[in-house]
Amino acid sequence: MNQIKYILLACLFIIPQIGCDTDELAELNISPTAANQVDWNLLFTTGQVRTALNRYVNGRVNLNLASGLIQHTACLCLDGERAGGDKYFRNLDSFNAYMERVYETSLKPIAEVIKQTGPEGLNPEMTNLHHMAQVLYILPMHIMTDLYGNVPYSEANKGTEGIFFPAFDTQESIYMDMLNRLEAAANNIGAGSDNVGEADLFYGGDFNQWKKLANSMMLRLAMRISNVDPVTAESFVRKAIAGGVMDSNADMALVQMASGPDIWFNQNGISRALRPDDWGAQNMVSKTMVDFLQERNDPRLSIYAAKGTWPGPYSKAPEDQLGLPNGNDTESIKEVMGSSEEVNREETFSRINPQLLDLDDPFILMTYAEVEFLLAEAAVKGWSSGDASTHYNQGVKASMQQWTIFDPELVVSDAQVDDYLAANPFDGTNEMIGEQHWASNFMQWYEAYSNWRRTGIPELTPVNFTGNISGGTIFRRLEYNSLEVANNPNAATQGTSPDDVKTRVWWDVN
């Protein structure tokens, strides 16, 4: 998509009107080169690309924290930045990164679109764009509060209004507001007269798909609070289903990245972080994930994993794959492998399939498979009239068949799906739903981490590597950005407390 190459280069200069007696003198105050009007559609496009983040945030948080904590990946490294999620180390860059960068790069442009297309803005008639931006804002914002707990929300991105030390809102109040905004968006997108068209990188301006995304996000957030506030959760789950959620892989929310020109803007940040000739993250596919897929003869194993050294060739044969156990270094892995010699990481263990790691591969923000597993869970709870088995089976199929957007070779046929489901029939339990939800969230590690904290499924065995900061328990949250704590007095009085990795966020009561 060519729109991905748009970079917002021009700044808005507001030229004050000085008292003049003639039109000619007034025109002297107008710069012929400065922008005097912002294209809110273009700023919305910028915000969409920014929701995919870049290698700085994806490498430090999505990959090296979330994917390790959820035991989708593992590494033998010992430095905190790369081993934080695998061995539960503290690293300030990793803890800081999401809060430090996302308010500024992702949320700020979207917040401006919301403001300027709202009732008090310059273009209040752009109601469709306004509500689409509300949905877009919540995509990174809910990850923010899921990672940290109480965070700046109602006063965030208001420096131009003189708010330099924003209040930390409670996670409960943030969730209630986000759910209400999603409901309003789902009800109002498409009712206005403005068009967004190709400026929309997700759906090309298709309002119906945006309504599905708003309802699907409502479903995600409602299920997130299902243990702490089941009454509110059920209410919003029913609203989301009634409004219409995603119903095929074509509805997935994603940004199609590009191979250039800017590594900090256009290119896939996960791919960048895993390239040996760039950041060179050493994450391999974990033993937990490989064993889960091998034991079930799951065709996704040949999609997720490959064996071989950079730059290939690689084997994707299921029998060749070997997952790296979490919580080891180059010495302890010798004992695990029964070897007195150094274990070659790349030759021995499976890496993430390079077919998933092209620089122009899509960055997925929400999948249809996730929606089906949430619907299956809602059906088990009695919160919908749907059939849990049908939703479960559709979720498995969607997860297995979504990967062709990365490479057309990554095909799983209907027959393969049917064979898998016949060999691994749904037993009606939340355990099977949760396991498949966990497996399907490969490369959706923020969501995998949050959903695991909510459900506790699958049962993961924590590691207790020397020097870890959690006493050998999987982090329940991230510590706040150290600069925010040092500079904003509200962090100490209004933030989630105590500010450590063992403190649970509001909705994490399982």
Protein Blocks (a to p, Z undefined) as FASTA:
>chain_A
ZZlmpccfbccddddddddfbfklmmmmpcfkbccbdcfklmmmmmmmmmnopfklmmmm
mmmmmmmmnopaccfbfbfklmmmmnopacfklmmmmmmmmmmmmmmmmmmmmmmmmmkl
mblmlmmlmmmmmmmmmmmmmmmmmmnopadfklgoilmnopabccdddfklmmmmmmmm
mmmmmmmgopambdfkjmlmknnopaklmmmmmmmmmmmmmmmmmmmmmmlmmmmmmmmm
mnopafbfklpccddddfbfbfklmpcfklmmmpmklnopabdcdfklmmmmmmnopakl
mmmpccdddebjadfbfklpccddehiafklmmmmnopabdcdfklmmccddfklmcfkb
ccdfbdfklmmmmmmmmmmnopafbdfklmmmmmmmmmmmmmmmmomklccdfklmmmmm
mmmccehiaklmmmmmmmmmgoilmlmmmmmmmnopacddddddehianlopacfbdcdd
fklmmmmmklmmmmccdddfkbccfklmZZ
